[in-house]
Amino acid sequence: MDSTPLKTVALHDTHQQLGAKIVPFAGYAMPVRYSSDLEEHHAVRRGVGIFDVSHMGEFRVRGPQALGLIQRTTSNDASKLTPGKAQYSCLPNNEGGIVDDLLVYMLGEEDYFLVVNASNIDKDWQWLQAHNTEGAELENVSDELSLFAVQGPRAAQALQGLTNVPLTDIPYYSFVQGTLAGVEGVIISATGYTGAGGFELYVPNAHAAAVWQKIMEAGQPYGIRPIGLGARDTLRLEMGYCLYGNDITDTTSPLEAGLGWITKFTKPFTNSDNLKKQKEAGVARKLVGFVMNGPGGLPRAHYPLVDATGASIGEVTSGGQSPTLGRGIGLGYVQTELAAPGTPIFVQVRGKNLPATVSKLPLVKGTEEA
């Protein structure tokens, strides 16, 4: 049993005062819910909610060798970035799998900002250091920043009174560094993990409590409420967004995971030759979304996926109840010939083979642009 003490985010006491249920997640004590997952999910889909996701990791990469390091280690083509733009990418490993998925921000010339998963902060840091053969300036600022995700169709209205940055003018996967709630230099990013639209805000820890409070006050007329990791998971699952450790791992190829769109062979990167061969040959399995055909029977990670004869065709990687659809949904890897939308499959739930249908992602239509 791991006896390592849990880390806490800067607003840990605030979440306790708000009545959050705190659970261990990726080495941190994190709020999983404040009321109910269902209420919080609907609040984000229909209005606005605020998540504290300060457990995420952040690295600065600077200097003349910064872009070179990013290009060698990430699958997407960071040379396409311009200041004020962000990019979704992944760090491939040498065995055909993924070290982590991440966001790459270009703050300015020779100045980049990487956002990585909390559970992989140390692993990613060591990976980048090991590949930093040309001497880029690397700085781990994970413990200095808080990250708030204000998500939902009313997010811009709720935040606009706190900044003179015209929020609705920020394109998807773009950002502005500006003053928000009286704090200068906040990264205001039109990104998120919910499919409901909104912004991610990177705030120095010293100002985190005051900024959170001002956001809650400014958002009150729009029904803002704090949202936990439980609803974050159902929101991302409805969109078919991958969760590291479930849907993508050290042994899943980005091409199998449907991440060919962030795997650019316009430049060499870790294991790119083998991934290019895999693309040319075609993958034997693919990550798909599916919807249960009827109510009852919730798919969970590692439940077997079978065909009509009961033969194994793969397994569930993420699953649960969709609050929007009112039935079970999931992601899982299946043999490529069974990956087309509309294909009937079955999920083994407590010994019963329950019918489901492979469905095009996203499973629920969101408000963000692709």
N, C-alpha and C positions, 0 to 999 in steps of 0.2 A: 504493500500500500504506500502511495506517495505521501510522504510527511512534509513536503515542501509547503510552507505557509502561502496562502493565497495573496496575490497582490490586490490592491484596491485602487479604484479610480479616484480622482481628486474630489468628486462629488459623492463619495460613498455615504457620508452622513446624511446628505440631502435625500438620497434614495431611501434610506432607512426611515427618515422623517415622513416621507411620502407614503410609507407603508408598503414598499416594494418587498416582494419575496426575493431574497438574495440567494443565488446558487453558484457553485463553482463552474466556471466556463473558461477554457483555454488558460488556466492558471490564475484567473482573476475571480474575485467575488463580484458577480454581476447581477443587476436586476432582471429577473425573468418575466415578471408581470407586476402591475400595480393594482389592477382590478381583475379583469378576466381577459384571456387571450382573444376571445371572440370580440368583446367590446373594443379592445385596443386595435385589433385588425380592421374592424369597420371604421374606426375613427380615422385611420390613415387612408384607407381607400376612399372615404367619402368627405373627409375634412382635413384635419392636420394633426400630426403628433410629433413629439420630439423624443428621439432616442439618444441616450448617452452611450456611445460606442468608443469611448476613450481607451479601451483595451487594445485597439488597433495599433500597429507599429508604424513609425515614420522614420525614414532615412533621408538625409540630404546628400546629394552627389554633385560635387562642384569641380570646376577647373577645366583645363583644356582636354583632359582625358575622360571627362564625365560621360559624354555621349558614346564614346568608344566602349566603355565598360557596360553601359546599358544595352548597346547594340549587340555585344558579344553574349550577354547573359539572358536577354529577354527575347521572346518569340515575335513580338510585334515590331514594326519599323518605327523606332523613335525619331528617326531623321525627318519624319513627316510632321512632327510636333512644331508648333510655334509658341512663343510666350503667351500664356493664357489658355492653353489647350491641355487636356488630359487624355490619357489613353489607357484602355484596359489591356493587360498583357499577362504573360506568365513566364516563370523561370523554369525552363525545361531542365531535366537532369540527363545524365549520360546513358541511362538505361531505358529511355523511351517514355518515362513518366514526368511528373511535374513536382518541382520543389515547392512552388507556391503560385497562386495567382495574385496579381497586384495592380495598383494604379500607378501610372507614371505621369507626373505633372511637370511641365516645363515652366519654371518661374521666370527664367530669363536666359540670356546667352550663357552657356556653360554652367547652368544652375538648374538642377532637377530635384524633385521631391518624390520619393517613392512611398506608397502606403501599402503595408503588408498585413497579413492575418496575424492576430494576437498569438495564436498557438505556434507560429513559425518565426517569431521575431529573431530568436537566437540562431535558428537554423539558417534563415535568409541572410542574416548579418555575416555569419561565418562563410556562407556560400559566396557572397559578394566580395568579401575580403580575400578569399582564396583565388578569385578570378580577377582581382584588381592588380594585374601585372604591370599596368602602365602608369600607376600612381595617381588615380583620381582621388579627390578629397572626399572621404566618407565620414559622415557623422550620424550617429544614432540619436535622434531627438525624441524617441518614443515616450520617455518619462517626463518630457517637458510640455507636452501638448494634450489638450482635451479635444475630443471630436464629438460634435453634436450633429445628428442627422434630423433635420426638420423636413418631414415628408408629408405629402398629400396635396390634393388639388388646391387647398387654400394656404399652402406654405408661403408663397410669395406675398400674399396679402398680410399674413400674420407677421412677417419679418420686415416688410417694406418701411414701416415707421421707425425702424432702428438703424437705417442706413440710407445714405444718399446715392448708393449704387442702384441703378434701375434693374431690379432683379429679373423682371420678365424679359429683359434684353440679353440676358446671359444664355447663349445657346447650350444645348445638351452637351455634356462632356467638355465644357469650358468653365473658366473660373476668373474671378477678379480678386485682387488683394486690396481690401478697402477697410474703412472704419465701420464697425458694427457694434451697436450698444456702447458707444464711446471708446471702444478698443481699436487701436490702429493696427493695420497689417493682418487682419483676419483673412484667411483664405475662404472665400465664399464660392463654393463649387456646385455647379448644377449637375450633380451626380447623386447616386443613391442605390439602394439595394431592395427597393420595394415595388418599382413599376408604377408608383403613384405620383411621380414628379416631386420636386423639392430640392433641397440644398444640403450640402455637408459643410460644416463650419469648423475650421481648425483654429483653436483659441489657446493662448498660453495659459497654463494651469493657474497662474496667479490671478487671472481674470475670470476663470471658469464659473465660479459660483455666481458672480454678479451678472455675467452674460446669460447664464441659464435662467436666473430670476427675471431678467428683463424680457427674455423671450417668452417666458410663461405669462408675464403681465401683458405684453403686446399681443400675444396670441389669444388671450382670454375671450375677446369678442368673437373670435372665430372657432371657439370650442377646443383649443389646443389641450392636449393631455399628454402626460409622460407615457412612453410605450416601452415595453420590455422585450427581451430576446425571444420570448415565445411567439409574439405576433410578428417579429422580424423574420422568423423562420417560415411562418405560413405565408407571409407576403412574398418572400423571395421564391418560395416553392411554387406559388401560383404563376410566377413569371418564368419559371424554369431556370433561375440563376443558380449556378453551381456553388456548393459549399465545400470548401477544402476539408479533407478528412472524410467526407461522405461521397460526393459525386466525382471529385478529382483528388488524386493521391499521388504518392511516389511511383505508383505502378499503372496509372491511367495515362494514356497518350492524349495530348490536346486534340488530336484529330478524332479519336474515339469519342471524346467528350463534346464534340460539336463546336470546338474552338478553332476550327480551321481558319475562321475569319480573323483571328489574332495571331495566326502562324504564317508569317510572311517570309517567303524564300527569296526575297530581294537582297538579302545579305546573309553572311554566315553567322550562326549562333550555336549555342551548345546543342549537340546532337542533331543539327539541322540536316545533315546528309542522310541520316537514317530516317528522320521524319519525312523527308522529301520522298524517299523510296517507299515509305508506308503510304503516303498520299497517292503515289502513282499506282501502287499495287492494290490499294483499297483496304479498308479496315475490316476485320472479321466481326467486330461488335461495335455497337453504337449506343450512346446515351440517349434515351428517349423519355418523353413525358407520357403519362397515361392517366386516364380518369376511370374510376370504378363505374361499372354500368348501373349499379343501384346503391341505395343507402345501406349502411351497415358494412362492417368489414373494413377496418382501417389498415392500409399498407404501412409497414414500418421498415426501416433499414434492415437489410439482410434477409427479408422474407424472400423465398424462392419465387421466381417467375417461371411459369410452365406453359406449354401449348395445350391444345385440346385433348391430346393423348396423355397428358401428365408428364411429358418429357421436359427436362430442365432446359430453359432457354436463356437464363440469366438470373439476376437478383435485384431487388429494390435497393437503391442507395439512399434515398430520402423519401419519406412519405408522411401522410397525415390527412387531417380533415381540411378541406377547402371551405373557409367561412363564406366565400362568395358563391360557390357552386352548391354548397350543402351536401357534398359527398367526398369520398376519399380520392386523393390524387397522389401522384408520386413521380419520381425519376428512377431510372434503372438502366442497366446495360442489358441489351438483348442482341442476339445474332443479327447481323446486318440485314439478312433477307426478311426479318420480321420487324424491321424498324420503320416501315412506312406508316404514316398516319392512317388510321382506320383499321389497322390490323388488330384482330381480336387476340387477346392474351389472357392469362389467368394468374392471379396472385394467391399463393398458398397462405391462408390465414387460419392458424390453429387447426391445421390438418384438412381444411376445406379449400378447394380450388374455386375462387370467386372470380367472375368474369370482369374484365376491364378492356379498354380500348386505347391503343396507342394514339396519342393526340399531338397535333402540331403545337409547338411552343410559340408564345406563352400560352399556358392553359387558361388564363384569364386575361382579357384585354386590359392593358394598363394605359397610362396617360403619357408615358415617356416615348420619345422618338427612338427608333432603333439606330 
